[in-house]
Amino acid sequence: MTISFSSFFIFINFYILAVTLPAYALEHLNAAKGGIGLVTTVFVIAAVIFRPLTGKWLDEIDRKKLLVFSVSMFAVCSLFYLWVPSYALLLLLRFVHGISFGIAATTTSTVVLDLIPRERKGEGIGYFTLFMSLAMVFGPFVGLSVSERAGFATLFVLIIGFAVLACVCGIVTPIPKRERPAHEFGAWNIRRFIEFKAIPVALAGFLVAFAYGAISTFISVYADSLGLKSSASYFFVVFAAVVLLSRPFTGRLFDRRGAHALVYPGIALFAAGLIGLSRADTAALFLLAAAVIGLGYGAIIPSFQTLAIQSAPPHRSGLATGTYFVFFDLGYGLGSYLLGAIASSIGYSKMYLIGGLIVLLALAAYYGLHHRMERRNPVRRAGEPKISA
């Protein structure tokens, strides 16, 4: 339970900053409108660099020490947002903070597998991802509400508090000792850093994350341009509420019918929601798009994460987790920057339309890279985790 709370506080910190820092950089640090997506991109680039390294470390060194180091570093980085005087220094802080996030998020996502009994893997993973979804509910809502009503100084004090709680929960988490596996490959073999079996699903996740980066980074700016500023924080409430409400049904459907029954309609719903968002001109349509996007996202993301873990042998679960999140984070970071650059040229409405079309490419990627290959090799590992309510 403590590892789930640690993950929750890490991700609520992440989501708060993701939706508020672009506006902070624009209003207080004189950042260029076309470049504000960099506050997310540099963060994610750092996380991407350290994800595979963390996957390697998790399978080779003491996981408890790595967890304590990463959550402590995450908390220290959060302190410095109160004293950043320029946009250049903010980007530097975001890079260092991204390093700590990449290590901490990968570590918590892997350590939880050590703590869950084999016969309850599905249930345990379901609860763990539920905490991440809760962070998705509260993070953007709290961030936008506090920044608008109390200011950014109060907001930064709040994220410091969440980071300290993440640190405390991580430190008190008991992690069982495990035997370190013998190295399968040479010291500099790429397979010690990347789990290639997780890449097909991770590539589909990359495309979904690419489009999602535009939601978390620019939705408040887009809402303001539509005259719907008061609806921006409720977008994430509706989005995440649908994710949470659908989780028991999607979990059971995954267990009974398999991933395809969730992934294909999930991608279609996600794309439809983005296209609808590009056409929204009232609060009702804006929030309806949030619900449709949330329903699709809630079906896709746990399915992809579970498939990535299932793709590798148990002793390489850390590498599989790290590999999946490398691609997911890379898509998120590139999407935040590139789609932001597109928005500065042709507008946010068309940007979201393009995002929806990019999500549709994930259908082809999932079928061609994973589903078709699975038909050729349908063997499933005994005891592999499922999504469960």
GIJO-V763377 format. One record per pair of residues at least 24 apart in sequence whose ideal C-beta (glycine too) atoms are under 6 Angstrom apart, sorted by the first residue. I is the first residue (numbers start at 1). J is the second residue. D is the distance in Angstrom with one decimal. If there is no record, write none. Layout:
# GIJO-V763377
i->[I | I]
j->[J | J]
d->[D | D]
This chain:
# GIJO-V763377
i->[2 | 2 | 2 | 3 | 3 | 3 | 3 | 4 | 4 | 5 | 6 | 6 | 6 | 6 | 7 | 7 | 8 | 8 | 9 | 9 | 9 | 10 | 10 | 11 | 11 | 12 | 12 | 12 | 12 | 13 | 13 | 13 | 15 | 15 | 15 | 16 | 16 | 16 | 18 | 19 | 19 | 19 | 19 | 20 | 20 | 22 | 24 | 25 | 29 | 31 | 33 | 34 | 34 | 37 | 37 | 37 | 37 | 39 | 40 | 40 | 41 | 41 | 41 | 42 | 42 | 42 | 43 | 43 | 44 | 44 | 44 | 45 | 46 | 46 | 46 | 47 | 47 | 47 | 47 | 48 | 48 | 48 | 50 | 50 | 50 | 51 | 51 | 51 | 51 | 51 | 52 | 52 | 52 | 52 | 54 | 54 | 54 | 55 | 55 | 55 | 56 | 56 | 58 | 58 | 59 | 63 | 63 | 64 | 66 | 67 | 67 | 68 | 70 | 70 | 70 | 70 | 71 | 71 | 71 | 71 | 72 | 73 | 74 | 74 | 74 | 75 | 75 | 75 | 78 | 78 | 78 | 79 | 81 | 82 | 106 | 109 | 110 | 110 | 111 | 113 | 114 | 118 | 121 | 122 | 122 | 122 | 123 | 125 | 126 | 126 | 126 | 126 | 129 | 133 | 133 | 136 | 137 | 140 | 141 | 141 | 141 | 144 | 144 | 144 | 145 | 181 | 194 | 195 | 195 | 195 | 195 | 195 | 197 | 197 | 198 | 198 | 198 | 198 | 198 | 200 | 200 | 201 | 201 | 201 | 201 | 202 | 202 | 202 | 203 | 203 | 204 | 204 | 204 | 205 | 205 | 205 | 206 | 206 | 207 | 207 | 207 | 207 | 208 | 208 | 209 | 209 | 209 | 210 | 210 | 210 | 211 | 211 | 211 | 213 | 213 | 213 | 214 | 214 | 214 | 217 | 222 | 228 | 228 | 231 | 231 | 235 | 238 | 238 | 238 | 239 | 239 | 239 | 242 | 242 | 242 | 243 | 243 | 246 | 246 | 248 | 250 | 251 | 251 | 251 | 254 | 255 | 259 | 259 | 262 | 262 | 263 | 263 | 266 | 266 | 266 | 267 | 267 | 269 | 269 | 270 | 270 | 270 | 271 | 271 | 271 | 274 | 274 | 274 | 275 | 275 | 277 | 278 | 278 | 278 | 302 | 306 | 306 | 309 | 310]
j->[169 | 172 | 173 | 108 | 111 | 112 | 173 | 128 | 131 | 169 | 108 | 166 | 169 | 170 | 108 | 131 | 131 | 135 | 162 | 165 | 166 | 104 | 166 | 132 | 135 | 135 | 138 | 139 | 162 | 159 | 162 | 163 | 135 | 139 | 140 | 139 | 143 | 159 | 216 | 140 | 143 | 216 | 220 | 143 | 147 | 217 | 152 | 87 | 87 | 87 | 344 | 341 | 344 | 217 | 336 | 337 | 340 | 94 | 217 | 336 | 333 | 336 | 337 | 91 | 94 | 95 | 94 | 98 | 329 | 332 | 333 | 333 | 95 | 98 | 99 | 98 | 101 | 102 | 329 | 326 | 329 | 330 | 99 | 102 | 103 | 102 | 106 | 322 | 325 | 326 | 193 | 194 | 322 | 326 | 103 | 106 | 322 | 318 | 319 | 322 | 192 | 193 | 110 | 318 | 318 | 111 | 175 | 175 | 107 | 107 | 170 | 171 | 100 | 103 | 104 | 107 | 104 | 166 | 167 | 170 | 167 | 100 | 100 | 104 | 163 | 163 | 164 | 167 | 159 | 160 | 163 | 160 | 156 | 156 | 322 | 321 | 318 | 321 | 175 | 317 | 176 | 383 | 385 | 385 | 386 | 388 | 388 | 385 | 251 | 387 | 388 | 389 | 302 | 243 | 244 | 240 | 240 | 236 | 233 | 236 | 237 | 220 | 232 | 233 | 233 | 315 | 323 | 312 | 316 | 319 | 320 | 323 | 311 | 312 | 308 | 311 | 320 | 323 | 324 | 369 | 370 | 304 | 307 | 308 | 370 | 323 | 324 | 327 | 365 | 369 | 362 | 365 | 366 | 304 | 327 | 328 | 327 | 331 | 358 | 361 | 362 | 365 | 300 | 362 | 328 | 331 | 332 | 331 | 335 | 358 | 355 | 358 | 359 | 332 | 335 | 336 | 335 | 339 | 355 | 336 | 348 | 283 | 286 | 283 | 286 | 290 | 287 | 290 | 291 | 290 | 293 | 294 | 291 | 294 | 295 | 294 | 298 | 295 | 298 | 389 | 299 | 387 | 388 | 389 | 387 | 386 | 303 | 307 | 299 | 303 | 303 | 366 | 296 | 299 | 300 | 362 | 363 | 295 | 296 | 296 | 297 | 359 | 356 | 359 | 360 | 352 | 355 | 356 | 353 | 356 | 352 | 349 | 352 | 353 | 387 | 385 | 387 | 385 | 384]
d->[4.7 | 5.6 | 4.5 | 5.7 | 5.7 | 5.3 | 4.7 | 5.3 | 4.3 | 4.4 | 5.7 | 5.0 | 3.8 | 4.2 | 4.4 | 5.7 | 4.3 | 5.1 | 4.7 | 4.6 | 3.6 | 5.5 | 4.7 | 5.4 | 3.7 | 4.1 | 5.8 | 4.4 | 5.5 | 5.0 | 4.8 | 5.5 | 5.9 | 2.8 | 5.4 | 4.9 | 3.6 | 5.6 | 4.7 | 4.6 | 5.1 | 5.9 | 5.7 | 4.5 | 4.9 | 5.8 | 5.4 | 5.8 | 4.2 | 4.7 | 5.5 | 5.6 | 3.8 | 5.8 | 4.4 | 4.3 | 3.3 | 5.6 | 5.1 | 3.9 | 4.5 | 5.4 | 4.0 | 5.2 | 4.9 | 4.8 | 4.4 | 3.8 | 4.8 | 5.4 | 2.8 | 5.7 | 4.7 | 3.0 | 4.6 | 4.6 | 5.2 | 3.3 | 4.8 | 5.3 | 4.9 | 4.8 | 5.3 | 3.8 | 5.5 | 5.1 | 5.4 | 4.5 | 5.1 | 4.2 | 4.2 | 5.6 | 5.3 | 5.7 | 4.9 | 4.2 | 5.5 | 4.8 | 4.1 | 2.7 | 5.4 | 5.2 | 5.0 | 3.4 | 4.7 | 5.6 | 5.4 | 4.5 | 5.4 | 5.0 | 5.2 | 5.5 | 5.9 | 3.9 | 3.8 | 5.4 | 5.3 | 5.4 | 4.4 | 3.7 | 5.6 | 4.0 | 4.1 | 5.0 | 5.7 | 4.2 | 5.3 | 4.2 | 5.3 | 5.0 | 3.7 | 5.7 | 4.3 | 4.9 | 4.9 | 5.1 | 4.4 | 5.0 | 5.9 | 5.6 | 5.9 | 5.4 | 3.7 | 5.4 | 3.8 | 3.6 | 4.7 | 5.2 | 5.4 | 5.9 | 4.4 | 5.9 | 5.1 | 5.0 | 5.5 | 4.4 | 3.5 | 3.5 | 4.8 | 5.4 | 5.2 | 5.9 | 5.6 | 3.9 | 5.4 | 4.8 | 5.3 | 4.8 | 5.4 | 4.1 | 4.3 | 4.6 | 4.1 | 5.3 | 4.3 | 4.9 | 4.4 | 4.4 | 5.3 | 3.8 | 4.5 | 5.4 | 4.6 | 5.1 | 5.4 | 5.9 | 4.7 | 3.7 | 5.5 | 5.8 | 4.8 | 4.4 | 4.2 | 4.6 | 5.7 | 4.7 | 4.3 | 3.7 | 5.9 | 5.3 | 4.0 | 5.9 | 5.8 | 5.2 | 4.6 | 3.4 | 4.3 | 4.1 | 3.7 | 5.8 | 3.9 | 5.1 | 4.8 | 4.4 | 3.1 | 3.9 | 5.7 | 4.2 | 5.0 | 4.4 | 4.2 | 5.5 | 5.6 | 4.7 | 5.4 | 4.6 | 5.0 | 4.2 | 5.3 | 4.4 | 6.0 | 4.0 | 4.9 | 3.5 | 5.2 | 4.9 | 3.7 | 5.8 | 4.7 | 3.8 | 5.2 | 4.7 | 4.7 | 4.1 | 4.3 | 5.1 | 4.8 | 5.6 | 4.3 | 4.9 | 5.3 | 5.8 | 4.7 | 3.1 | 4.1 | 5.2 | 5.1 | 5.2 | 3.3 | 3.2 | 5.8 | 5.2 | 4.6 | 4.1 | 4.9 | 5.3 | 4.8 | 3.5 | 6.0 | 3.9 | 4.8 | 4.9 | 3.9 | 4.0 | 4.8 | 6.0 | 5.3 | 6.0 | 4.5]
